[in-house]
């Protein structure tokens, strides 16, 4: 079992602008999301002081991890912030030449490529970007090697890959699953649920 947290909201998230692997900063609202996640995590993680902590190297994930750590200290769940590792394999799905554009602009200006990807969202990549299938190859080996109890702060794409690998969600369902900021996804072989205890999905492996 491990704990997966999406970074806090950025202004680009609010605009529905594709960030992918571009480096963007947290919004004011987005700085509250990791605090919310810390409060959930403190309630569901039984041995957090012994956990491995990992983050995507993109600043929106690292900043979220820093805020998460600070809130865990404030809550008394940790005595002090713990060191954490970053790993390039935890970067967001690359959207290639679509990065920096809104979905509305992509649909308007690149309709053929948008339609092709939408027809097979798991296996077809944005122009110059990555497919979810290739993201499984990049991030899957890392996710499956995590020690029990690990806490990972990364991106929506990584969470969707975890839903497919561990909870066996169908490809399209995983690719379009809503991944909320400020929540903690508790991932285990055969199941995934929000850390608050509300079931997201559950399937016997």
N, CA, C and O of each residue as an XYZ file, in Angstrom:
820
protein
N       0.842     -1.194      0.000
C       0.000      0.000      0.000
C       0.880      1.248      0.000
O       1.883      1.315      0.711
N       0.487      2.239     -0.812
C       1.164      3.526     -0.764
C       0.150      4.639     -0.955
O      -1.015      4.386     -1.260
N       0.604      5.876     -0.772
C      -0.284      7.035     -0.734
C       0.130      8.004     -1.836
O       1.284      8.428     -1.903
N      -0.814      8.345     -2.691
C      -0.516      9.119     -3.889
C      -1.300     10.428     -3.844
O      -2.520     10.435     -3.681
N      -0.578     11.524     -3.992
C      -1.169     12.857     -3.873
C      -0.847     13.662     -5.125
O       0.307     13.734     -5.549
N      -1.869     14.263     -5.710
C      -1.647     15.162     -6.831
C      -1.232     16.519     -6.285
O      -1.737     16.949     -5.248
N      -0.320     17.197     -6.967
C       0.106     18.538     -6.564
C      -1.094     19.478     -6.445
O      -2.160     19.211     -7.000
N      -0.911     20.575     -5.720
C      -1.966     21.578     -5.588
C      -2.249     22.290     -6.904
O      -1.475     22.208     -7.858
N      -3.361     22.978     -6.925
C      -3.798     23.679     -8.136
C      -2.802     24.762     -8.551
O      -2.220     25.448     -7.710
N      -2.622     24.899     -9.856
C      -1.895     26.031    -10.430
C      -2.895     26.912    -11.185
O      -4.034     26.511    -11.424
N      -2.459     28.102    -11.550
C      -3.334     28.968    -12.358
C      -3.664     28.294    -13.680
O      -4.757     28.472    -14.219
N      -2.723     27.523    -14.200
C      -2.978     26.817    -15.454
C      -4.040     25.736    -15.279
O      -4.857     25.516    -16.173
N      -4.031     25.061    -14.127
C      -5.107     24.118    -13.850
C      -6.461     24.825    -13.894
O      -7.407     24.331    -14.508
N      -6.544     25.974    -13.245
C      -7.797     26.711    -13.179
C      -8.269     27.125    -14.570
O      -9.472     27.203    -14.822
N      -7.331     27.389    -15.467
C      -7.659     27.787    -16.839
C      -7.852     26.600    -17.774
O      -8.172     26.776    -18.950
N      -7.657     25.386    -17.250
C      -7.692     24.161    -18.059
C      -6.633     24.226    -19.170
O      -6.856     23.781    -20.296
N      -5.486     24.792    -18.815
C      -4.362     24.902    -19.738
C      -3.422     23.727    -19.504
O      -3.131     23.385    -18.357
N      -2.945     23.107    -20.576
C      -2.140     21.894    -20.486
C      -0.717     22.244    -20.050
O       0.006     22.959    -20.743
N      -0.339     21.723    -18.894
C       0.994     21.979    -18.357
C       1.980     20.913    -18.799
O       3.092     21.223    -19.226
N       1.567     19.642    -18.692
C       2.472     18.560    -19.015
C       3.754     18.674    -18.221
O       3.721     18.679    -16.990
N       4.878     18.765    -18.900
C       6.171     18.842    -18.233
C       6.721     20.265    -18.167
O       7.883     20.457    -17.808
N       5.904     21.266    -18.508
C       6.307     22.648    -18.278
C       6.251     22.928    -16.782
O       5.430     22.351    -16.070
N       7.121     23.809    -16.306
C       7.205     24.079    -14.874
C       6.318     25.266    -14.535
O       6.576     26.384    -14.982
N       5.286     25.032    -13.757
C       4.343     26.072    -13.366
C       4.244     26.103    -11.840
O       4.585     25.132    -11.165
N       3.775     27.225    -11.313
C       3.752     27.438     -9.862
C       2.347     27.253     -9.294
O       1.352     27.365    -10.009
N       2.291     26.969     -8.002
C       1.010     26.827     -7.321
C       0.295     28.168     -7.221
O       0.923     29.209     -7.026
N      -1.023     28.127     -7.355
C      -1.850     29.294     -7.082
C      -2.035     29.427     -5.571
O      -1.629     28.544     -4.814
N      -2.647     30.530     -5.132
C      -2.939     30.691     -3.704
C      -3.844     29.559     -3.225
O      -3.618     28.986     -2.159
N      -4.858     29.244     -4.007
C      -5.737     28.128     -3.647
C      -4.963     26.819     -3.641
O      -5.196     25.948     -2.802
N      -4.037     26.692     -4.590
C      -3.261     25.464     -4.693
C      -2.357     25.214     -3.502
O      -2.004     24.067     -3.225
N      -1.980     26.262     -2.797
C      -1.141     26.082     -1.601
C      -1.943     25.507     -0.445
O      -1.363     24.989      0.508
N      -3.258     25.588     -0.512
C      -4.101     24.974      0.510
C      -4.297     23.477      0.268
O      -4.521     22.724      1.216
N      -4.216     23.044     -0.968
C      -4.471     21.633     -1.279
C      -3.520     20.678     -0.555
O      -3.997     19.691      0.006
N      -2.199     20.913     -0.534
C      -1.342     19.988      0.214
C      -1.579     20.026      1.714
O      -1.326     19.038      2.404
N      -2.062     21.152      2.231
C      -2.421     21.185      3.650
C      -3.620     20.279      3.921
O      -3.664     19.564      4.923
N      -4.594     20.325      3.005
C      -5.746     19.429      3.129
C      -5.283     17.978      3.054
O      -5.729     17.135      3.832
N      -4.391     17.695      2.120
C      -3.884     16.326      1.971
C      -3.150     15.876      3.225
O      -3.263     14.720      3.632
N      -2.396     16.785      3.838
C      -1.656     16.427      5.058
C      -2.613     16.044      6.172
O      -2.351     15.100      6.918
N      -3.717     16.765      6.293
C      -4.678     16.440      7.349
C      -5.297     15.060      7.126
O      -5.512     14.311      8.079
N      -5.581     14.728      5.873
C      -6.101     13.392      5.569
C      -5.032     12.342      5.841
O      -5.295     11.319      6.473
N      -3.818     12.610      5.353
C      -2.727     11.649      5.483
C      -2.433     11.343      6.946
O      -2.191     10.191      7.306
N      -2.454     12.369      7.787
C      -2.169     12.171      9.210
C      -3.198     11.246      9.856
O      -2.901     10.570     10.841
N      -4.409     11.218      9.296
C      -5.450     10.386      9.863
C      -5.475      8.958      9.368
O      -6.055      8.085     10.015
N      -4.847      8.706      8.218
C      -4.938      7.357      7.636
C      -3.604      6.613      7.617
O      -3.584      5.392      7.457
N      -2.498      7.325      7.777
C      -1.177      6.690      7.705
C      -0.730      6.336      9.121
O      -0.516      7.226      9.945
N      -0.590      5.061      9.404
C      -0.319      4.620     10.782
C       1.148      4.757     11.195
O       1.452      4.709     12.387
N       2.068      4.926     10.230
C       3.496      4.960     10.574
C       4.216      5.968      9.684
O       5.216      5.645      9.043
N       3.700      7.180      9.655
C       4.173      8.149      8.679
C       5.623      8.565      8.910
O       6.321      8.914      7.958
N       6.084      8.533     10.156
C       7.458      8.940     10.448
C       8.481      7.991      9.831
O       9.646      8.356      9.672
N       8.058      6.786      9.486
C       8.950      5.800      8.887
C       8.777      5.690      7.371
O       9.408      4.847      6.734
N       7.934      6.528      6.801
C       7.608      6.410      5.376
C       8.716      6.959      4.487
O       9.467      7.849      4.885
N       8.807      6.415      3.278
C       9.596      7.025      2.213
C       8.742      8.109      1.563
O       7.553      7.903      1.323
N       9.344      9.257      1.279
C       8.644     10.360      0.613
C       9.331     10.612     -0.729
O      10.552     10.750     -0.798
N       8.528     10.671     -1.794
C       9.057     10.921     -3.135
C       8.183     11.952     -3.831
O       6.987     12.057     -3.556
N       8.796     12.718     -4.744
C       8.051     13.723     -5.488
C       8.550     13.801     -6.923
O       9.696     13.467     -7.223
N       7.670     14.246     -7.790
C       8.086     14.670     -9.121
C       9.043     15.846     -8.975
O       8.889     16.640     -8.047
N      10.030     15.983     -9.863
C      10.952     17.120     -9.754
C      10.362     18.444    -10.216
O      10.989     19.486    -10.022
N       9.168     18.439    -10.824
C       8.556     19.697    -11.251
C       8.171     20.521    -10.019
O       7.741     19.966     -9.007
N       8.324     21.830    -10.108
C       8.215     22.674     -8.917
C       6.840     22.619     -8.282
O       6.739     22.747     -7.062
N       5.778     22.436     -9.049
C       4.450     22.384     -8.442
C       4.293     21.174     -7.526
O       3.539     21.219     -6.554
N       5.007     20.088     -7.841
C       4.985     18.910     -6.968
C       5.929     19.096     -5.784
O       5.569     18.769     -4.653
N       7.136     19.618     -6.028
C       8.076     19.833     -4.919
C       7.540     20.854     -3.916
O       7.667     20.667     -2.706
N       6.939     21.935     -4.422
C       6.364     22.920     -3.519
C       5.215     22.325     -2.713
O       5.052     22.631     -1.532
N       4.428     21.480     -3.350
C       3.339     20.806     -2.639
C       3.894     19.896     -1.548
O       3.349     19.845     -0.446
N       4.973     19.179     -1.849
C       5.588     18.313     -0.840
C       6.116     19.139      0.339
O       5.948     18.742      1.492
N       6.744     20.272      0.063
C       7.258     21.120      1.141
C       6.122     21.592      2.055
O       6.252     21.575      3.279
N       5.020     22.010      1.453
C       3.876     22.469      2.244
C       3.263     21.307      3.019
O       2.893     21.458      4.183
N       3.157     20.153      2.375
C       2.639     18.952      3.035
C       3.454     18.625      4.277
O       2.896     18.352      5.340
N       4.788     18.655      4.138
C       5.669     18.361      5.266
C       5.463     19.363      6.399
O       5.378     18.982      7.566
N       5.384     20.640      6.049
C       5.182     21.651      7.064
C       3.880     21.453      7.824
O       3.832     21.641      9.040
N       2.834     21.076      7.119
C       1.556     20.857      7.778
C       1.586     19.609      8.652
O       0.984     19.590      9.725
N       2.285     18.563      8.201
C       2.413     17.363      9.030
C       3.142     17.671     10.341
O       2.810     17.116     11.388
N       4.134     18.559     10.273
C       4.829     18.985     11.499
C       3.868     19.767     12.383
O       3.806     19.538     13.591
N       3.114     20.694     11.782
C       2.173     21.500     12.554
C       1.110     20.640     13.234
O       0.632     20.974     14.318
N       0.749     19.543     12.596
C      -0.262     18.638     13.150
C       0.316     17.699     14.209
O      -0.431     17.017     14.910
N       1.646     17.664     14.325
C       2.287     16.756     15.263
C       2.498     15.366     14.727
O       2.917     14.475     15.466
N       2.212     15.158     13.438
C       2.420     13.839     12.841
C       3.898     13.565     12.591
O       4.321     12.409     12.577
N       4.688     14.626     12.393
C       6.134     14.528     12.248
C       6.788     15.507     13.218
O       6.241     16.570     13.512
N       7.958     15.134     13.705
C       8.695     16.038     14.590
C       9.377     17.153     13.801
O       9.551     18.265     14.299
N       9.754     16.841     12.579
C      10.420     17.802     11.706
C      10.231     17.333     10.271
O       9.985     16.149     10.044
N      10.341     18.236      9.293
C      10.235     17.794      7.904
C      11.274     16.724      7.595
O      12.420     16.814      8.033
N      10.866     15.714      6.839
C      11.768     14.630      6.466
C      12.358     14.880      5.083
O      11.726     15.535      4.254
N      13.547     14.376      4.823
C      14.091     14.466      3.466
C      13.249     13.642      2.513
O      12.665     12.628      2.896
N      13.193     14.086      1.274
C      12.469     13.313      0.259
C      13.270     13.291     -1.029
O      14.088     14.172     -1.293
N      13.019     12.273     -1.815
C      13.698     12.106     -3.096
C      12.808     12.612     -4.226
O      11.583     12.631     -4.102
N      13.429     13.019     -5.321
C      12.690     13.309     -6.548
C      13.112     12.304     -7.604
O      14.220     11.769     -7.570
N      12.212     12.060     -8.541
C      12.500     11.076     -9.589
C      11.829     11.533    -10.874
O      10.629     11.808    -10.896
N      12.614     11.610    -11.946
C      12.079     12.062    -13.233
C      10.929     11.192    -13.730
O      10.092     11.653    -14.507
N      10.885      9.946    -13.290
C       9.821      9.047    -13.745
C       8.456      9.458    -13.216
O       7.431      8.974    -13.695
N       8.437     10.352    -12.228
C       7.178     10.824    -11.661
C       6.677     12.102    -12.325
O       5.659     12.649    -11.901
N       7.363     12.589    -13.351
C       6.886     13.766    -14.074
C       5.529     13.482    -14.729
O       5.162     12.336    -14.990
N       4.811     14.562    -14.978
C       3.515     14.453    -15.630
C       3.676     13.922    -17.058
O       4.745     14.019    -17.659
N       2.596     13.363    -17.575
C       2.501     12.994    -18.981
C       2.879     14.195    -19.844
O       2.400     15.303    -19.606
N       3.726     13.987    -20.835
C       4.070     15.066    -21.750
C       2.958     15.237    -22.785
O       2.522     14.270    -23.409
N       2.506     16.484    -22.959
C       1.502     16.781    -23.974
C       2.121     17.366    -25.242
O       1.405     17.878    -26.103
N       3.441     17.295    -25.360
C       4.107     17.687    -26.594
C       3.778     19.109    -27.010
O       3.856     20.033    -26.201
N       3.408     19.283    -28.274
C       3.181     20.638    -28.793
C       1.890     21.263    -28.261
O       1.640     22.444    -28.499
N       1.076     20.502    -27.555
C      -0.131     21.074    -26.958
C       0.142     21.795    -25.641
O      -0.722     22.522    -25.151
N       1.309     21.610    -25.068
C       1.593     22.221    -23.774
C       1.553     23.747    -23.889
O       2.120     24.330    -24.813
N       0.881     24.369    -22.944
C       0.703     25.812    -22.958
C      -0.628     26.256    -23.533
O      -1.006     27.418    -23.391
N      -1.349     25.343    -24.185
C      -2.645     25.659    -24.764
C      -3.774     25.116    -23.893
O      -3.591     24.150    -23.153
N      -4.937     25.745    -23.990
C      -6.115     25.215    -23.310
C      -6.713     24.105    -24.170
O      -6.438     23.999    -25.365
N      -7.557     23.265    -23.512
C      -8.247     22.225    -24.286
C      -9.117     22.855    -25.377
O      -9.226     22.310    -26.476
N      -9.728     23.987    -25.078
C     -10.558     24.661    -26.092
C      -9.731     25.032    -27.313
O     -10.177     24.864    -28.448
N      -8.523     25.539    -27.075
C      -7.643     25.909    -28.196
C      -7.182     24.685    -28.970
O      -7.080     24.730    -30.196
N      -6.902     23.595    -28.272
C      -6.475     22.369    -28.951
C      -7.592     21.841    -29.853
O      -7.354     21.479    -31.005
N      -8.812     21.804    -29.315
C      -9.937     21.312    -30.118
C     -10.178     22.191    -31.342
O     -10.564     21.695    -32.401
N      -9.951     23.489    -31.196
C     -10.179     24.423    -32.304
C      -9.073     24.353    -33.346
O      -9.348     24.356    -34.546
N      -7.814     24.291    -32.891
C      -6.675     24.476    -33.797
C      -6.024     23.181    -34.245
O      -5.256     23.190    -35.207
N      -6.302     22.076    -33.586
C      -5.656     20.805    -33.934
C      -6.689     19.678    -33.875
O      -6.458     18.631    -33.270
N      -7.818     19.918    -34.509
C      -8.949     19.008    -34.390
C      -8.641     17.587    -34.852
O      -9.055     16.646    -34.174
N      -7.938     17.375    -35.970
C      -7.682     15.983    -36.390
C      -6.872     15.197    -35.363
O      -7.211     14.054    -35.055
N      -5.798     15.799    -34.826
C      -4.986     15.089    -33.834
C      -5.754     14.908    -32.529
O      -5.629     13.882    -31.861
N      -6.553     15.921    -32.171
C      -7.363     15.802    -30.962
C      -8.364     14.656    -31.103
O      -8.536     13.860    -30.180
N      -9.018     14.575    -32.253
C     -10.019     13.521    -32.469
C      -9.372     12.146    -32.468
O      -9.934     11.193    -31.928
N      -8.187     12.039    -33.074
C      -7.498     10.747    -33.111
C      -7.142     10.298    -31.703
O      -7.346      9.136    -31.350
N      -6.612     11.206    -30.900
C      -6.260     10.829    -29.528
C      -7.506     10.516    -28.715
O      -7.506      9.567    -27.931
N      -8.551     11.284    -28.885
C      -9.768     11.067    -28.115
C     -10.389      9.705    -28.420
O     -11.059      9.119    -27.570
N     -10.167      9.205    -29.633
C     -10.706      7.895    -30.003
C      -9.978      6.755    -29.295
O     -10.554      5.687    -29.090
N      -8.719      6.973    -28.922
C      -7.941      5.954    -28.202
C      -6.997      6.679    -27.260
O      -5.785      6.715    -27.472
N      -7.579      7.258    -26.214
C      -6.845      8.184    -25.343
C      -5.700      7.514    -24.599
O      -4.753      8.189    -24.195
N      -5.766      6.196    -24.409
C      -4.715      5.500    -23.667
C      -3.473      5.276    -24.526
O      -2.349      5.409    -24.044
N      -3.675      4.937    -25.791
C      -2.564      4.477    -26.624
C      -2.020      5.510    -27.605
O      -0.909      5.348    -28.111
N      -2.773      6.558    -27.881
C      -2.324      7.558    -28.849
C      -1.842      8.799    -28.105
O      -2.544      9.337    -27.248
N      -0.648      9.238    -28.440
C      -0.034     10.387    -27.765
C      -0.418     11.693    -28.445
O      -0.683     11.703    -29.647
N      -0.452     12.792    -27.703
C      -0.513     14.104    -28.354
C       0.709     14.276    -29.255
O       1.734     13.639    -29.013
N       0.631     15.109    -30.276
C       1.776     15.292    -31.178
C       3.040     15.689    -30.415
O       3.079     16.725    -29.752
N       4.067     14.854    -30.519
C       5.322     15.121    -29.828
C       5.303     14.795    -28.354
O       6.275     15.075    -27.652
N       4.209     14.204    -27.858
C       4.090     13.915    -26.440
C       4.093     12.431    -26.139
O       4.625     11.629    -26.906
N       3.488     12.071    -24.999
C       3.457     10.692    -24.528
C       2.027     10.168    -24.479
O       1.085     10.931    -24.264
N       1.873      8.886    -24.676
C       0.603      8.222    -24.417
C       0.588      7.715    -22.981
O       1.631      7.629    -22.333
N      -0.601      7.381    -22.489
C      -0.669      6.753    -21.171
C       0.034      5.401    -21.183
O       0.626      5.001    -20.181
N      -0.028      4.697    -22.306
C       0.667      3.408    -22.394
C       2.168      3.591    -22.192
O       2.802      2.782    -21.515
N       2.741      4.644    -22.771
C       4.179      4.887    -22.583
C       4.464      5.395    -21.177
O       5.551      5.164    -20.647
N       3.497      6.089    -20.560
C       3.682      6.538    -19.182
C       3.721      5.340    -18.232
O       4.445      5.364    -17.237
N       2.956      4.307    -18.526
C       3.036      3.074    -17.739
C       4.448      2.505    -17.796
O       4.980      2.063    -16.777
N       5.054      2.512    -18.970
C       6.410      1.990    -19.112
C       7.418      2.845    -18.344
O       8.390      2.322    -17.800
N       7.189      4.149    -18.299
C       8.108      5.048    -17.593
C       7.944      4.960    -16.080
O       8.921      4.785    -15.353
N       6.702      5.084    -15.609
C       6.463      5.205    -14.170
C       6.122      3.886    -13.491
O       6.317      3.745    -12.284
N       5.614      2.920    -14.250
C       5.171      1.668    -13.648
C       6.226      0.955    -12.821
O       5.940      0.554    -11.693
N       7.444      0.781    -13.343
C       8.463      0.084    -12.545
C       8.760      0.774    -11.220
O       9.011      0.101    -10.221
N       8.737      2.108    -11.193
C       8.954      2.816     -9.937
C       7.795      2.578     -8.969
O       8.013      2.257     -7.800
N       6.569      2.735     -9.457
C       5.403      2.583     -8.579
C       5.325      1.180     -7.989
O       4.974      1.015     -6.821
N       5.649      0.178     -8.786
C       5.558     -1.201     -8.288
C       6.707     -1.563     -7.355
O       6.666     -2.603     -6.699
N       7.734     -0.713     -7.288
C       8.871     -1.001     -6.408
C       8.812     -0.230     -5.090
O       9.697     -0.385     -4.249
N       7.787      0.595     -4.897
C       7.707      1.405     -3.688
C       7.564      0.536     -2.445
O       6.888     -0.492     -2.456
N       8.221      0.979     -1.370
C       8.042      0.286     -0.099
C       6.652      0.584      0.451
O       6.127      1.677      0.236
N       6.048     -0.375      1.160
C       4.745     -0.115      1.772
C       4.787      1.138      2.639
O       5.727      1.356      3.404
N       3.747      1.954      2.501
C       3.662      3.183      3.281
C       4.252      4.405      2.612
O       4.171      5.501      3.168
N       4.847      4.256      1.426
C       5.465      5.393      0.740
C       4.424      6.474      0.443
O       3.254      6.183      0.192
N       4.880      7.728      0.479
C       4.039      8.881      0.165
C       4.613      9.543     -1.083
O       5.782      9.931     -1.098
N       3.808      9.673     -2.119
C       4.265     10.190     -3.408
C       3.429     11.408     -3.777
O       2.200     11.344     -3.769
N       4.092     12.520     -4.101
C       3.414     13.708     -4.609
C       3.800     13.866     -6.075
O       4.969     14.064     -6.407
N       2.806     13.775     -6.936
C       3.118     13.883     -8.359
C       1.963     14.540     -9.103
O       1.582     15.665     -8.779
N       1.401     13.856    -10.093
C       0.503     14.493    -11.050
C      -0.694     13.596    -11.355
O      -0.713     12.413    -11.014
N      -1.689     14.191    -12.004
C      -2.885     13.442    -12.350
C      -2.600     12.248    -13.227
O      -3.197     11.188    -13.039
N      -1.695     12.397    -14.188
C      -1.372     11.282    -15.076
C      -0.780     10.099    -14.335
O      -1.099      8.951    -14.643
N       0.075     10.363    -13.366
C       0.673      9.291    -12.573
C      -0.403      8.577    -11.762
O      -0.375      7.352    -11.639
N      -1.347      9.329    -11.209
C      -2.439      8.714    -10.448
C      -3.290      7.823    -11.353
O      -3.722      6.751    -10.931
N      -3.534      8.252    -12.580
C      -4.347      7.452    -13.501
C      -3.624      6.158    -13.884
O      -4.251      5.107    -14.019
N      -2.319      6.239    -14.057
C      -1.526      5.035    -14.313
C      -1.621      4.075    -13.129
O      -1.746      2.865    -13.317
N      -1.561      4.610    -11.911
C      -1.668      3.758    -10.718
C      -3.026      3.071    -10.650
O      -3.112      1.906    -10.262
N      -4.089      3.785    -11.025
C      -5.420      3.174    -11.034
C      -5.472      1.989    -11.999
O      -6.116      0.978    -11.719
N      -4.797      2.124    -13.121
C      -4.786      1.040    -14.110
C      -3.943     -0.140    -13.629
O      -4.367     -1.291    -13.729
N      -2.747      0.148    -13.105
C      -1.828     -0.922    -12.712
C      -2.336     -1.667    -11.485
O      -2.348     -2.898    -11.464
N      -2.749     -0.934    -10.476
C      -3.017     -1.555     -9.173
C      -4.486     -1.904     -8.965
O      -4.801     -2.943     -8.386
N      -5.384     -1.043     -9.432
C      -6.815     -1.303     -9.233
C      -7.467     -1.899    -10.471
O      -8.667     -2.173    -10.473
N      -6.673     -2.103    -11.538
C      -7.137     -2.778    -12.749
C      -8.300     -2.051    -13.422
O      -9.179     -2.675    -14.017
N      -8.289     -0.731    -13.319
C      -9.282      0.055    -14.020
C      -9.017     -0.039    -15.518
O      -7.863     -0.008    -15.947
N     -10.066     -0.153    -16.308
C      -9.924     -0.234    -17.766
C      -9.211      1.017    -18.286
O      -9.266      2.078    -17.664
N      -8.547      0.878    -19.424
C      -7.676      1.935    -19.925
C      -8.394      3.276    -20.057
O      -7.927      4.278    -19.516
N      -9.510      3.309    -20.761
C     -10.190      4.591    -20.966
C     -10.742      5.138    -19.661
O     -10.706      6.346    -19.427
N     -11.249      4.260    -18.812
C     -11.785      4.697    -17.532
C     -10.678      5.304    -16.669
O     -10.886      6.322    -16.009
N      -9.503      4.674    -16.678
C      -8.381      5.210    -15.909
C      -7.929      6.552    -16.475
O      -7.647      7.484    -15.722
N      -7.860      6.650    -17.797
C      -7.364      7.875    -18.436
C      -8.276      9.070    -18.200
O      -7.816     10.210    -18.247
N      -9.541      8.836    -17.951
C     -10.494      9.926    -17.759
C     -10.965     10.047    -16.314
O     -11.875     10.825    -16.027
N     -10.356      9.286    -15.395
C     -10.769      9.330    -13.990
C     -10.481     10.715    -13.399
O      -9.406     11.269    -13.630
N     -11.423     11.279    -12.644
C     -11.157     12.567    -11.995
C     -10.204     12.382    -10.819
O     -10.474     11.597     -9.910
N      -9.091     13.109    -10.842
C      -8.098     13.049     -9.759
C      -8.117     14.398     -9.062
O      -7.649     15.394     -9.614
N      -8.648     14.432     -7.870
C      -8.876     15.694     -7.189
C      -7.633     16.150     -6.419
O      -6.919     15.339     -5.829
N      -7.395     17.451     -6.439
C      -6.295     18.023     -5.669
C      -6.734     18.209     -4.217
O      -7.867     18.603     -3.939
N      -5.807     17.916     -3.296
C      -6.130     18.009     -1.882
C      -6.601     16.709     -1.277
O      -6.830     16.638     -0.070
N      -6.754     15.668     -2.097
C      -7.147     14.345     -1.607
C      -5.944     13.413     -1.605
O      -4.932     13.675     -2.254
N      -6.075     12.340     -0.873
C      -5.035     11.310     -0.806
C      -5.623     10.030     -1.376
O      -6.638      9.531     -0.891
N      -4.982      9.507     -2.402
C      -5.409      8.247     -2.999
C      -4.607      7.127     -2.349
O      -3.382      7.084     -2.456
N      -5.301      6.235     -1.685
C      -4.662      5.091     -1.030
C      -4.689      3.938     -2.015
O      -5.758      3.444     -2.372
N      -3.514      3.511     -2.455
C      -3.402      2.533     -3.536
C      -2.863      1.227     -2.988
O      -1.851      1.200     -2.288
N      -3.547      0.154     -3.312
C      -3.108     -1.183     -2.921
C      -3.384     -2.099     -4.095
O      -4.118     -1.730     -5.012
N      -2.812     -3.275     -4.079
C      -3.069     -4.225     -5.156
C      -4.540     -4.617     -5.124
O      -5.008     -5.218     -4.157
N      -5.265     -4.274     -6.185
C      -6.668     -4.636     -6.287
C      -7.629     -3.570     -5.816
O      -8.840     -3.762     -5.925
N      -7.142     -2.448     -5.294
C      -8.077     -1.433     -4.830
C      -7.434     -0.066     -4.790
O      -6.211      0.062     -4.756
N      -8.272      0.950     -4.795
C      -7.836      2.326     -4.589
C      -9.011      3.069     -3.985
O     -10.155      2.878     -4.399
N      -8.729      3.919     -3.003
C      -9.806      4.667     -2.354
C      -9.269      6.007     -1.901
O      -8.067      6.177     -1.698
N     -10.188      6.969     -1.744
C      -9.779      8.233     -1.172
C      -9.408      8.017      0.277
O     -10.034      7.214      0.969
N      -8.401      8.723      0.739
C      -7.927      8.564      2.097
C      -8.951      8.925      3.150
O      -8.835      8.498      4.299
N      -9.962      9.713      2.775
C     -11.001     10.062      3.724
C     -11.897      8.873      4.060
O     -12.725      8.947      4.968
N     -11.724      7.776      3.320
C     -12.501      6.577      3.564
C     -13.628      6.378      2.576
O     -14.283      5.336      2.592
N     -13.871      7.361      1.708
C     -14.899      7.221      0.692
C     -14.330      6.394     -0.457
O     -13.286      6.741     -1.010
N     -14.998      5.316     -0.816
C     -14.464      4.415     -1.831
C     -14.473      5.098     -3.191
O     -15.500      5.624     -3.621
N     -13.346      5.089     -3.856
C     -13.288      5.533     -5.251
C     -13.628      4.371     -6.149
O     -14.473      4.486     -7.037
N     -12.986      3.275     -5.923
C     -13.284      2.048     -6.642
C     -12.659      0.918     -5.882
O     -11.748      1.125     -5.080
N     -13.130     -0.251     -6.121
C     -12.518     -1.398     -5.495
C     -12.779     -2.616     -6.373
O     -13.920     -2.880     -6.753
N     -11.745     -3.343     -6.688
C     -11.864     -4.511     -7.547
C     -10.893     -5.553     -7.038
O      -9.719     -5.254     -6.822
N     -11.357     -6.750     -6.847
C     -10.471     -7.819     -6.381
C      -9.485     -8.172     -7.460
O      -9.853     -8.369     -8.618
N      -8.223     -8.252     -7.072
C      -7.178     -8.554     -8.053
C      -7.256    -10.003     -8.481
O      -6.456    -10.447     -9.305
